[in-house]
């Protein structure tokens, strides 16, 4: 047992921190009061310590996270759930102030995880067909100029000779109606592909 010099209570040794004469509860109250009354001083001391011990602190944090993966994950999820608006605002501010850096990071991630991202997108689309169709329809309604430009570009490249060759006909013997139907099919396929690409682009 040990008697606290602050509250005068006798407590077990586990209620004290090291050789301090006051118990943990009293020490915590004192520390909180000191910090509140010396905000700038405490901040400067902490900043100085971090600057002088950056490697040590990084190693200690990495070790803790490696040994407490599930705890860290749960803590992170809890923080995000309780501070969703704050987190979104923080990221939005960072994106606005660092657009080039963000684009570079995203490009690097996409390049290193292309297969994973394609598989994830394909899975999402397969599980959300109606939602995807509605989103694409919305994009088309909001971007009529892009849709028209895309169609015009596609039509220009799909001449009768090209279509006839796809169908396996000599150009002079290919039925005009069949050529037009095939052209429309290709146009729709290309347009749908371009719409998906536009609609799934990340904001810059």
C-alpha positions as CSV (number, residue, x, y, z in Angstrom):
1,X,0.0,0.0,0.0
2,X,1.0,3.6,-0.6
3,X,-0.5,6.9,0.6
4,X,-1.2,9.6,-2.0
5,X,0.2,13.0,-1.1
6,X,-2.7,14.8,-2.8
7,X,-5.8,13.0,-1.7
8,X,-4.4,11.3,1.4
9,X,-5.8,7.9,0.5
10,X,-3.9,4.7,0.9
11,X,-4.0,2.6,-2.3
12,X,-2.3,-0.3,-3.9
13,X,0.9,0.2,-5.8
14,X,-0.9,-0.3,-9.1
15,X,-2.8,2.9,-8.5
16,X,0.5,4.9,-8.7
17,X,2.6,5.7,-11.7
18,X,6.3,4.8,-11.1
19,X,7.8,6.8,-8.2
20,X,5.2,9.6,-8.3
21,X,3.9,10.4,-4.9
22,X,0.4,11.2,-6.1
23,X,-2.0,8.5,-7.3
24,X,-2.9,8.1,-11.0
25,X,-6.3,9.8,-10.5
26,X,-4.8,12.8,-8.8
27,X,-2.0,13.0,-11.3
28,X,-4.5,13.0,-14.1
29,X,-6.4,15.9,-12.6
30,X,-3.2,17.8,-12.1
31,X,-2.0,17.1,-15.6
32,X,-5.3,18.1,-17.1
33,X,-5.3,21.4,-15.2
34,X,-1.7,22.2,-16.1
35,X,-2.4,21.5,-19.8
36,X,-5.5,23.7,-19.8
37,X,-3.5,26.6,-18.2
38,X,-0.4,26.1,-20.4
39,X,-1.8,25.2,-23.8
40,X,0.9,26.9,-25.9
41,X,3.8,25.7,-23.7
42,X,2.6,22.1,-23.8
43,X,2.1,22.3,-27.5
44,X,5.6,23.6,-28.0
45,X,7.1,20.9,-25.8
46,X,5.3,18.2,-27.6
47,X,6.2,19.5,-31.0
48,X,9.9,19.7,-30.0
49,X,9.8,16.1,-28.7
50,X,8.2,14.8,-31.9
51,X,10.7,16.6,-34.0
52,X,13.6,15.2,-32.0
53,X,12.2,11.7,-31.8
54,X,10.4,11.3,-35.1
55,X,12.1,8.0,-36.0
56,X,11.5,6.5,-32.6
57,X,7.8,7.6,-32.6
58,X,7.2,6.2,-36.1
59,X,8.8,2.8,-35.1
60,X,6.7,2.7,-31.9
61,X,3.5,3.5,-33.8
62,X,4.2,0.9,-36.5
63,X,4.9,-1.7,-33.8
64,X,1.7,-0.9,-32.0
65,X,-0.4,-1.1,-35.1
66,X,1.2,-4.3,-36.2
67,X,0.4,-5.8,-32.8
68,X,-3.1,-4.4,-32.6
69,X,-4.5,-4.7,-36.1
70,X,-8.1,-5.5,-35.2
71,X,-8.2,-2.9,-32.4
72,X,-6.8,-0.2,-34.8
73,X,-9.3,-1.2,-37.5
74,X,-12.2,-1.0,-35.0
75,X,-11.0,2.3,-33.7
76,X,-10.7,3.8,-37.2
77,X,-14.1,2.5,-38.2
78,X,-15.6,4.0,-35.0
79,X,-14.0,7.4,-35.6
80,X,-15.2,7.5,-39.2
81,X,-18.7,6.6,-38.2
82,X,-18.8,9.3,-35.5
83,X,-17.0,12.0,-37.6
84,X,-18.2,11.3,-41.1
85,X,-18.9,15.0,-41.9
86,X,-15.7,16.2,-40.5
87,X,-13.7,13.5,-42.4
88,X,-15.5,14.3,-45.7
89,X,-14.8,18.1,-45.2
90,X,-11.2,17.4,-44.4
91,X,-10.7,15.3,-47.5
92,X,-12.5,17.8,-49.7
93,X,-10.2,20.6,-48.4
94,X,-7.1,18.4,-49.0
95,X,-8.3,17.5,-52.6
96,X,-9.0,21.2,-53.3
97,X,-5.5,22.3,-52.1
98,X,-3.6,19.4,-53.6
99,X,-5.2,18.4,-56.9
100,X,-2.0,17.4,-58.7
101,X,-0.8,15.3,-55.8
102,X,-4.2,13.6,-55.5
103,X,-4.3,12.8,-59.2
104,X,-0.8,11.3,-59.1
105,X,-1.7,9.2,-56.1
106,X,-4.9,7.9,-57.7
107,X,-3.1,7.2,-61.0
108,X,-0.4,5.2,-59.2
109,X,-3.0,3.2,-57.3
110,X,-5.0,2.5,-60.4
111,X,-1.9,1.4,-62.3
112,X,-0.8,-0.9,-59.5
113,X,-4.3,-2.4,-58.9
114,X,-5.9,-2.4,-62.4
115,X,-7.0,-6.0,-62.3
116,X,-8.4,-5.7,-58.8
117,X,-10.3,-2.5,-59.7
118,X,-11.7,-4.0,-62.9
119,X,-12.9,-7.0,-61.1
120,X,-14.5,-4.9,-58.3
121,X,-16.2,-2.6,-60.9
122,X,-17.5,-5.6,-62.8
123,X,-18.9,-7.2,-59.6
124,X,-20.5,-3.9,-58.6
125,X,-22.2,-3.5,-62.0
126,X,-23.4,-7.0,-62.0
127,X,-25.0,-6.6,-58.6
128,X,-26.4,-3.1,-59.4
129,X,-27.7,-3.3,-62.9
130,X,-30.8,-1.1,-62.4
131,X,-28.8,1.5,-60.5
132,X,-26.1,1.6,-63.2
133,X,-28.6,2.0,-66.0
134,X,-30.3,4.8,-64.1
135,X,-26.9,6.5,-63.5
136,X,-26.0,6.2,-67.2
137,X,-29.4,7.5,-68.3
138,X,-28.9,10.5,-66.0
139,X,-25.4,11.1,-67.4
140,X,-26.7,11.0,-70.9
141,X,-29.5,13.5,-70.1
142,X,-27.0,15.9,-68.5
143,X,-24.4,15.6,-71.3
144,X,-26.3,15.8,-74.6
145,X,-23.5,17.6,-76.4
146,X,-21.0,14.8,-75.5
147,X,-23.4,12.2,-76.6
148,X,-24.0,13.9,-80.0
149,X,-20.3,14.4,-80.5
150,X,-19.5,10.8,-79.7
151,X,-22.2,9.6,-82.1
152,X,-21.0,11.8,-84.9
153,X,-17.4,10.6,-84.4
154,X,-18.5,7.0,-84.5
155,X,-20.7,7.4,-87.6
156,X,-17.8,9.0,-89.5
157,X,-15.6,6.0,-88.8
158,X,-18.2,3.4,-89.8
159,X,-18.4,3.7,-93.5
160,X,-20.2,1.1,-95.7
161,X,-17.0,-0.7,-96.7
162,X,-15.9,-1.2,-93.1
163,X,-19.4,-2.5,-92.1
164,X,-19.6,-4.8,-95.1
165,X,-16.2,-6.3,-94.3
166,X,-17.4,-7.0,-90.7
167,X,-20.5,-8.7,-92.1
168,X,-18.4,-10.8,-94.5
169,X,-19.9,-9.2,-97.7
170,X,-18.3,-7.5,-100.6
171,X,-19.2,-3.9,-100.2
172,X,-21.4,-3.8,-103.4
173,X,-23.3,-6.9,-102.4
174,X,-24.0,-6.1,-98.8
175,X,-27.8,-5.3,-98.2
176,X,-28.1,-1.6,-97.2
177,X,-30.6,-2.3,-94.4
178,X,-28.2,-4.9,-92.9
179,X,-25.3,-2.4,-93.1
180,X,-27.4,0.2,-91.3
181,X,-28.5,-2.2,-88.6
182,X,-25.0,-3.3,-88.0
183,X,-23.8,0.4,-87.9
184,X,-26.5,1.2,-85.3
185,X,-25.5,-1.8,-83.2
186,X,-21.8,-0.8,-83.2
187,X,-22.8,2.9,-82.4
188,X,-24.9,1.8,-79.4
189,X,-22.1,-0.4,-78.1
190,X,-19.5,2.3,-78.4
191,X,-21.7,4.9,-76.9
192,X,-22.6,2.7,-73.9
193,X,-18.9,2.1,-73.4
194,X,-18.0,5.8,-73.5
195,X,-20.9,6.7,-71.3
196,X,-19.6,4.2,-68.7
197,X,-16.1,5.6,-68.9
198,X,-17.4,9.2,-68.5
199,X,-19.8,8.4,-65.7
200,X,-17.2,6.4,-63.7
201,X,-14.4,9.0,-63.9
202,X,-13.2,10.2,-60.5
203,X,-13.7,13.9,-59.8
204,X,-10.5,16.0,-60.2
